[in-house]
Amino acid sequence: MREFLTQAQAAADSTTGGDGGRLPLGGMVDWEVFPFEREGLRSRPLVDYAVPEPDRRKAPEDCKTCTALGRDDLVLHTGERLAVIRPGGTSLPFVANVVSRTHEVLDDLGDDGHVELGRLIGRTYAALRALDGVGNVHVNKWENGTGHLSVTLLARPLGVLQLRGSNLPVWADMLPATPPEELAARADVVRAALARSVVE
């Protein structure tokens, strides 16, 4: 709502002396897992209120998730309404996405779809958590640009504590790519684990 932005802009001007509508850096920059140094870092200015929001959804033919669903090497599991896929590449030990089989968003699922989603997130989490060399698995839902439901599960490497928490995707954007053959081998393990979990 507009009041939220107005209050935030007023706070930005009062706490930073009117520095172009920039908010002060929050406590996150002092976390030991934050990937950047405080010195020289500053927030972007708050932008104008935009309602109605622009439609950010892509057409199915332009959707990377729809494309991935058509590739056997990227599909890890297919359920009734949902599937589990993986990206073609990542810098992490493994990443999986619980996605809708058709081009729809979370709002479209309904109760039965929500039940399947919860079950599949739990099973995918367990499959990734069981991979060798995984310290933890982070679960995220952004869905801000495609119009296709995608819950992302990110496997953090064991013992690399600096990558803990909500900055893992930021670190992942900077780290070198994991070799494709390693990802393919882990995909086979995850695929088998998901197949077993459905049978049990």
VENKA-V410521 format. One record per residue. SS is DSSP state (H for helix, E for strand, C for the rest). PHI is phi as a letter, one per 20 degrees, with the letter a starting at -180 (NA if undefined). D_FIRST is the distance of its C-alpha to the first C-alpha in whole Angstrom. Layout:
SS,PHI,D_FIRST
SS,PHI,D_FIRST
This chain:
C,NA,0
H,f,4
H,f,6
H,g,6
H,f,7
H,f,9
H,f,11
H,f,11
H,f,13
H,f,15
H,f,16
H,f,17
H,f,19
H,f,21
H,e,22
C,d,23
C,m,25
C,m,22
C,f,23
C,m,21
C,m,18
E,e,19
C,f,18
C,f,22
C,f,23
C,e,22
H,f,25
H,g,25
H,f,27
H,e,30
C,f,30
C,f,33
C,e,32
C,f,30
C,f,31
C,c,31
C,e,33
C,f,31
C,g,33
C,n,31
C,e,28
C,b,25
C,f,21
C,f,20
E,f,18
C,f,14
C,e,14
C,f,12
C,f,8
C,c,9
C,c,9
C,f,11
C,f,11
C,f,15
C,f,17
C,e,19
C,f,21
C,e,25
C,f,28
H,g,30
H,f,33
H,d,31
C,e,30
H,f,31
H,f,31
H,g,33
H,f,35
H,f,36
H,f,36
C,e,39
C,d,41
C,g,43
C,f,43
C,d,39
E,e,39
E,d,40
E,a,39
E,c,39
C,d,38
C,f,37
C,d,34
E,c,33
E,b,35
E,c,35
E,c,35
C,c,36
C,f,35
C,f,38
C,b,38
C,a,36
C,e,37
C,e,37
C,g,39
E,a,37
E,c,34
E,c,34
E,c,31
E,e,30
E,c,29
E,f,30
C,f,33
C,d,31
C,f,28
C,b,26
C,d,22
H,g,22
H,g,20
H,e,24
C,f,26
H,n,26
H,f,28
H,f,31
H,f,30
H,f,28
H,f,31
H,f,33
H,f,30
H,f,30
H,f,34
H,f,34
H,f,31
H,f,34
H,f,37
H,f,36
H,g,35
H,f,38
H,f,40
H,f,38
H,f,39
C,e,42
C,f,43
C,g,45
C,n,44
E,d,40
E,e,39
E,a,36
E,c,33
E,d,30
E,d,27
E,c,24
E,c,22
C,d,20
C,l,20
C,d,18
C,b,21
C,d,23
C,n,22
C,c,25
C,g,25
E,b,26
E,d,26
E,e,28
E,d,30
E,d,32
E,e,35
E,e,36
E,f,39
C,g,41
C,n,42
C,e,39
H,f,37
H,f,36
H,e,34
C,f,32
H,n,29
H,f,25
H,e,27
H,g,30
H,f,28
H,f,28
H,f,32
H,g,32
H,f,31
H,d,34
C,f,37
C,f,40
C,f,40
C,f,42
C,g,45
H,g,44
H,f,47
H,f,46
H,f,43
H,f,45
H,f,47
H,f,44
H,f,43
H,f,46
H,f,46
H,f,42
H,g,43
H,f,46
H,f,44
H,f,42
H,f,44
H,f,46
H,f,43
H,f,43
H,f,47
C,f,47
